């Protein structure tokens, strides 16, 4: 994916809820979204993170979010789909997570809504990309929505105000080092 950076002049003063996409094969997609959550919470903004696949275990961000006061995390998944014995259950789980996401985004209760790993759900075709695109195009104007996960669909990149691709250069797993508590989960 070729990237072009466009600089906005000093006269930019338009405000709107952004659609932000973190994708790519490198580490840091969810971590970047959590950085926004931390920053937004620091300003008293209300943040909701919906985890589309995580939920089988309690990760570090689920432990820390309640301490921030304005940040909630809902783990709506049951683990990775490649471990699934019944893919139809996973598809239903994703559809339910999407239903919750639409409610949170539309509720007026949140300034930032993070759809963690929704890009996987779209690339696996568990959700119709057109439905997600149509909903996001018509979301409340000042709600920021962050979509994470590998393989973001071109349609999602197209509607994004900010899209970042994380590129893997080196990973400890390649050296036989397993995932570290507090660093990767």
N, C-alpha and C positions, 0 to 999 in steps of 0.2 A: 504494500500500500504506500503510494507516494504521498508525502505530506507537504503542504504549502502553508506557511505561516503568514497570516495577514495581520498587519498592525493597524489598530484603530487609532485615529487621531485624537488629540486631546479634547476635541469638542464632543466626543461621545458622551451622552448623558441618558440614554434610553435604558430603562430597567425592565426586566421580564424574568419570569421563572425559566431557567435554562434546562435544556435536555442535554445531559452529559453522558458520554459513552466511554467506558474504559474496557478495551479489548486487547487481543494479542496473545501470543504464546508465552510471554514472560510473566514473572511473578509481579504482583503489585496492583492488580485491578481492584480487588476488594480493599486492600490496604489504602489505596488512594481515596476510595469512597469513604473509608473510615476517617481519613484525614479531614475531609470536608465535613463529616458529621461532628468531629471534635471541634473544628473551627466554628461551625454554625451553632453548636451548643454553647460555645463560649460567648456568643452574642445573644443567647437566650432564644434562639430559633428552635422550633420544635421539629425533631427529626424522627423518622420511622425507617427502619431497615427491615425489609422482607427478604428472607433467605429462601430461595426457591428450591434448593436441594439440601442445604445444611439443616441438621436437626437431629441426626442420629447420635450426636455427641454435643457437649456444651463447650464451645470454643471461647477463647479469651475475650472477644468482643462482647459476647453475651454476658460475661461476668462483669465487665467494666461499664457497660452502657447505663445500668441503673444508677451508678454513682454520679453521672453527669446531670441527672434530673430532667433534661428535656429530650432525652434520646431513648427510644425504645427499639428493641430488636425482636422480631417474630421469626423464629426458625420454623418454617412450614414444610420442610422436606424430610426425607427419610434416608438420606445418603445418596451415594452416587448411582446413577442409572445402570452403569455397567455391572453393578452387583445385584441388580434386580432379578427376581425370579418371575415377576409379572409386570411387564412394561405398561400394561393398561392401568395398573395401580399408580405408576409414576405419572402417566399422562393425566389421570384424574387429580392427583396431588398438585400438579402444575396448574391445571385449570382452576382449582380451588385457590391456589396462591395468587393467580391473576385476578380472580374475583375480589380477594382481599385487597390486592394492590389498587384496583380501581376505586374501591371504597375509601381507602386511605388517601389517595391522591385527590379525590373529589370532596372529601369530608370538610375541608376548611380547618382541620385540626393540625395540619403539618405544613411546615415551610419547605422541608426537604424530604423526599421519599427515595430511598435507595432500593432498587430492584436487583438484589445480589444474585448473580448467575442466571438472570433471565435470558441472556444471549444464548446460553446452552439450550434452554427450553425452545427458543426460536430456531436454532440451528438443527435440533433434533426433530423439528416440526411437531412439537407437543402443543404449540399454540400457533394460530395463523398470524403471520407477521403483519398482514393487512389490518387485522383487528387491533393489534398493539399500536401500529402507526396511526390509525384513525383516532384511537383514543388519545394518544399523546399529542396529536395535532390540536385536539379540542380540550385539553386539560385546563384547569384553572390557570389564569395568566401568571400568577406570581408563585406558583409551586415549582420548585426545582426538582427534577427527576434524574436520578443517576442509574444507568444500566451497566451492569458488569458482566464479564464472562467472555470466553474466547469466541471466535467466529461470529462476530457481530454481522448481521445481514446488511447488505448494501442499503436497503430501505431504511434501516435504523440509523446508519451513518448519515444518510441524506437528510433526515429531519433533525439531527443533532446540532446543537449550537457549539458544542465542544466535543471533539472525539480524539481520544488518545490511544495509540497502539503501544502496548508494552512488548518489547522484543527481548527474547531470551538471549543473553550473551554467555552466561555461565550459571550453573545451579549446583548446589551441594549434593543433590541426589546423584548427579553424574559421578561423584567421588565416593559413592556408597554411604553418604551421610543422610540419615533419615530426617523427616520433618521435626522441627524443634518447637516445643511448647513456648508460646509467647512471641514467636517469630512467624510461624506459618499457620498456627491454629490457636 
